[in-house]
């Protein structure tokens, strides 16, 4: 348009500069392209906008938005697990679980991350149910410990852990099961 209008008599005077008169007033804000590339052909405005002053703490709003709880609750109890809780599954992946019922002893070793049972043994299985004189005595605990250790070795698991329930000591039958597993070459962490 600028090249055609410059040859037509009576055309406006601003057509030769390719910018309307309002652009000449804002020429201080418009930067001229420095190269002939396609993105540089667009004019760039250098206008700075300041955000309005805040009357409250922005960190508490962001934290409340991430945790979906009120600001007061986030300051009382942050929703974050401890380092041990976050890394324990990877540091001690295999855990021993033993259950003593009135009639039988059940034990299993499982992977914490996938909840896959690596090895299991029980005095209720067909092999042991009728061959043991008592399915809950100390001898049965030793046999269960030996079976768990052998099956763990078959599954290439050589290190396991045992977390007793709160306020429970490792003594009695559970101690016999753990000692039998240790005697067969499985390490406890």
The 8 nearest C-alpha neighbors of each residue, nearest first, counted from 0:
[[1, 3, 2, 4, 14, 17, 5, 15],
 [0, 2, 14, 4, 3, 17, 15, 5],
 [1, 3, 5, 0, 4, 6, 15, 14],
 [4, 2, 0, 5, 6, 1, 7, 14],
 [5, 3, 7, 1, 6, 2, 10, 0],
 [4, 6, 2, 3, 7, 15, 1, 14],
 [5, 7, 4, 3, 8, 2, 10, 1],
 [8, 6, 4, 5, 10, 9, 3, 2],
 [9, 7, 10, 6, 5, 4, 11, 3],
 [10, 8, 7, 11, 12, 4, 5, 6],
 [11, 9, 8, 4, 7, 12, 5, 14],
 [12, 10, 13, 14, 9, 4, 5, 15],
 [11, 13, 14, 10, 15, 5, 16, 9],
 [12, 14, 15, 11, 16, 19, 20, 18],
 [15, 13, 1, 17, 16, 12, 11, 4],
 [14, 16, 13, 17, 1, 5, 12, 2],
 [15, 17, 14, 18, 13, 1, 19, 12],
 [18, 16, 14, 15, 1, 19, 13, 0],
 [19, 17, 16, 22, 20, 13, 14, 23],
 [18, 20, 22, 21, 13, 17, 23, 14],
 [21, 19, 23, 22, 13, 18, 24, 25],
 [22, 20, 24, 23, 19, 25, 18, 26],
 [23, 21, 25, 24, 20, 19, 18, 26],
 [22, 24, 26, 20, 25, 21, 19, 18],
 [23, 25, 21, 22, 26, 20, 27, 28],
 [26, 24, 22, 27, 23, 28, 21, 29],
 [27, 25, 23, 29, 28, 24, 22, 30],
 [26, 28, 25, 29, 30, 24, 23, 22],
 [29, 27, 26, 25, 44, 45, 30, 46],
 [30, 28, 26, 44, 27, 43, 42, 31],
 [31, 29, 43, 42, 32, 28, 44, 27],
 [30, 32, 33, 29, 42, 43, 40, 39],
 [33, 31, 39, 34, 40, 30, 42, 41],
 [32, 34, 31, 39, 35, 40, 30, 36],
 [35, 33, 36, 32, 39, 40, 37, 31],
 [34, 36, 37, 39, 40, 33, 32, 38],
 [37, 35, 39, 34, 38, 40, 32, 33],
 [36, 38, 40, 39, 35, 41, 34, 32],
 [39, 37, 40, 36, 41, 35, 32, 42],
 [38, 40, 32, 41, 36, 37, 34, 35],
 [41, 39, 38, 37, 32, 42, 36, 35],
 [42, 40, 39, 38, 43, 32, 37, 31],
 [41, 43, 30, 29, 40, 31, 44, 32],
 [44, 42, 30, 29, 41, 45, 31, 28],
 [43, 45, 29, 46, 28, 42, 30, 47],
 [44, 46, 28, 43, 47, 29, 30, 27],
 [45, 47, 44, 48, 28, 43, 29, 49],
 [46, 48, 45, 49, 44, 50, 28, 43],
 [49, 47, 50, 46, 51, 45, 44, 52],
 [48, 50, 51, 47, 52, 46, 53, 45],
 [51, 49, 52, 48, 53, 47, 54, 57],
 [52, 50, 53, 49, 48, 54, 55, 57],
 [51, 53, 50, 54, 49, 55, 57, 56],
 [54, 52, 55, 51, 56, 57, 50, 58],
 [53, 55, 52, 56, 57, 51, 60, 50],
 [56, 54, 53, 57, 59, 60, 58, 52],
 [55, 57, 58, 59, 60, 54, 53, 61],
 [58, 56, 60, 59, 55, 61, 53, 62],
 [59, 57, 61, 60, 56, 62, 63, 55],
 [58, 60, 62, 57, 61, 56, 63, 70],
 [61, 59, 63, 57, 58, 62, 64, 70],
 [62, 60, 64, 58, 63, 59, 65, 57],
 [63, 61, 59, 65, 64, 60, 58, 66],
 [62, 64, 60, 66, 68, 70, 61, 65],
 [63, 65, 61, 67, 62, 66, 60, 68],
 [66, 64, 62, 63, 67, 61, 68, 60],
 [65, 67, 63, 68, 64, 62, 78, 73],
 [68, 66, 64, 63, 65, 69, 62, 70],
 [69, 67, 63, 66, 72, 70, 73, 64],
 [68, 70, 72, 71, 63, 73, 67, 64],
 [71, 69, 73, 63, 72, 59, 68, 74],
 [72, 70, 74, 69, 73, 75, 68, 63],
 [71, 73, 75, 69, 74, 70, 76, 68],
 [74, 72, 77, 70, 75, 71, 76, 69],
 [73, 75, 72, 71, 76, 77, 70, 59],
 [76, 74, 72, 73, 71, 77, 70, 78],
 [75, 77, 73, 74, 72, 78, 79, 71],
 [76, 78, 73, 79, 74, 75, 72, 66],
 [79, 77, 76, 80, 66, 73, 68, 72],
 [80, 78, 77, 81, 76, 82, 85, 84],
 [79, 81, 84, 85, 82, 78, 83, 77],
 [80, 82, 84, 83, 85, 79, 86, 78],
 [81, 83, 85, 84, 86, 80, 87, 79],
 [82, 84, 86, 87, 81, 85, 80, 88],
 [85, 83, 81, 82, 87, 86, 80, 88],
 [84, 86, 82, 83, 87, 81, 80, 88],
 [87, 85, 83, 89, 88, 84, 82, 90],
 [88, 86, 90, 89, 83, 84, 91, 85],
 [87, 89, 92, 86, 91, 90, 111, 112],
 [90, 88, 92, 87, 86, 91, 112, 111],
 [89, 91, 87, 88, 92, 86, 93, 83],
 [92, 90, 89, 88, 87, 93, 160, 159],
 [91, 93, 88, 89, 111, 110, 90, 94],
 [94, 92, 110, 159, 109, 91, 111, 160],
 [93, 95, 160, 159, 108, 109, 161, 96],
 [96, 94, 108, 161, 107, 160, 97, 159],
 [95, 97, 107, 106, 108, 94, 98, 161],
 [98, 96, 106, 105, 107, 95, 99, 104],
 [99, 97, 105, 104, 106, 100, 96, 103],
 [100, 98, 104, 103, 105, 101, 97, 135],
 [99, 101, 103, 102, 104, 98, 105, 135],
 [102, 100, 103, 99, 135, 104, 134, 98],
 [101, 103, 100, 135, 134, 104, 99, 123],
 [102, 104, 100, 134, 122, 135, 123, 101],
 [103, 105, 99, 122, 121, 98, 135, 100],
 [106, 104, 121, 98, 97, 120, 99, 103],
 [107, 105, 97, 120, 96, 119, 121, 98],
 [108, 106, 119, 96, 118, 95, 120, 109],
 [109, 107, 95, 118, 94, 117, 116, 96],
 [110, 108, 116, 117, 115, 93, 94, 114],
 [109, 111, 93, 114, 115, 92, 112, 113],
 [112, 110, 114, 92, 113, 88, 93, 109],
 [111, 113, 110, 114, 88, 92, 89, 115],
 [112, 114, 115, 111, 110, 109, 116, 92],
 [115, 113, 110, 111, 112, 109, 116, 117],
 [114, 116, 110, 113, 109, 117, 111, 112],
 [117, 115, 109, 118, 108, 114, 110, 107],
 [116, 118, 109, 108, 115, 154, 151, 110],
 [119, 117, 108, 150, 107, 116, 151, 147],
 [118, 120, 107, 106, 147, 108, 121, 117],
 [121, 119, 106, 143, 105, 147, 107, 146],
 [120, 122, 105, 123, 104, 124, 106, 143],
 [121, 123, 127, 104, 103, 124, 134, 128],
 [122, 124, 128, 121, 103, 125, 127, 104],
 [125, 123, 122, 126, 127, 121, 128, 120],
 [126, 124, 128, 127, 123, 129, 122, 130],
 [127, 125, 124, 128, 130, 129, 122, 123],
 [128, 126, 130, 122, 125, 129, 124, 131],
 [127, 129, 123, 125, 122, 124, 130, 126],
 [128, 130, 127, 131, 126, 125, 132, 134],
 [129, 131, 127, 128, 132, 126, 133, 125],
 [132, 130, 133, 129, 127, 134, 128, 139],
 [131, 133, 130, 134, 129, 139, 136, 128],
 [132, 134, 131, 135, 136, 139, 138, 128],
 [135, 133, 103, 122, 139, 131, 136, 102],
 [134, 136, 103, 133, 139, 104, 102, 137],
 [137, 135, 139, 138, 133, 134, 140, 172],
 [138, 136, 140, 139, 141, 172, 135, 175],
 [137, 139, 141, 140, 136, 142, 135, 133],
 [138, 140, 142, 136, 137, 141, 134, 135],
 [141, 139, 137, 143, 176, 138, 142, 175],
 [142, 140, 144, 138, 139, 179, 143, 176],
 [141, 143, 139, 145, 144, 140, 146, 138],
 [144, 142, 146, 140, 145, 141, 120, 147],
 [143, 145, 176, 180, 179, 141, 147, 142],
 [144, 146, 142, 148, 143, 147, 179, 180],
 [145, 147, 143, 149, 148, 144, 150, 142],
 [146, 148, 144, 150, 145, 149, 151, 120],
 [149, 147, 151, 145, 180, 146, 150, 183],
 [150, 148, 146, 152, 151, 147, 145, 153],
 [149, 151, 153, 147, 152, 118, 148, 146],
 [150, 152, 156, 154, 148, 153, 149, 118],
 [153, 151, 155, 149, 154, 150, 156, 157],
 [152, 154, 150, 151, 155, 149, 156, 148],
 [153, 155, 151, 152, 156, 150, 117, 118],
 [156, 154, 152, 153, 151, 157, 150, 158],
 [155, 157, 151, 152, 154, 158, 159, 153],
 [156, 158, 185, 186, 152, 155, 159, 151],
 [157, 159, 186, 187, 185, 156, 188, 160],
 [160, 158, 93, 187, 94, 188, 186, 95],
 [161, 159, 94, 187, 188, 95, 93, 91],
 [160, 162, 95, 94, 163, 159, 96, 187],
 [161, 163, 164, 160, 94, 95, 96, 165],
 [164, 162, 167, 161, 165, 168, 169, 166],
 [163, 165, 167, 166, 162, 168, 161, 169],
 [166, 164, 167, 163, 168, 162, 169, 161],
 [165, 167, 164, 168, 163, 169, 162, 170],
 [168, 166, 165, 164, 163, 169, 170, 162],
 [169, 167, 170, 166, 163, 164, 165, 171],
 [170, 168, 174, 173, 167, 171, 163, 172],
 [169, 171, 174, 168, 173, 172, 175, 167],
 [170, 172, 174, 173, 175, 169, 137, 168],
 [173, 171, 175, 174, 176, 140, 137, 170],
 [174, 172, 176, 175, 171, 170, 177, 169],
 [173, 175, 170, 177, 172, 171, 176, 169],
 [174, 176, 172, 178, 173, 177, 140, 179],
 [177, 175, 144, 173, 140, 179, 174, 178],
 [178, 176, 180, 174, 179, 175, 181, 173],
 [179, 177, 181, 175, 180, 176, 174, 182],
 [178, 180, 144, 182, 176, 177, 181, 141],
 [179, 181, 144, 177, 148, 183, 178, 182],
 [182, 180, 178, 185, 183, 184, 179, 186],
 [183, 181, 179, 180, 184, 178, 185, 145],
 [182, 184, 181, 180, 185, 148, 179, 145],
 [185, 183, 181, 182, 186, 180, 148, 157],
 [184, 186, 157, 181, 158, 180, 183, 148],
 [185, 187, 158, 181, 157, 159, 184, 188],
 [188, 186, 160, 159, 158, 185, 161, 181],
 [187, 160, 159, 186, 158, 91, 161, 90]]
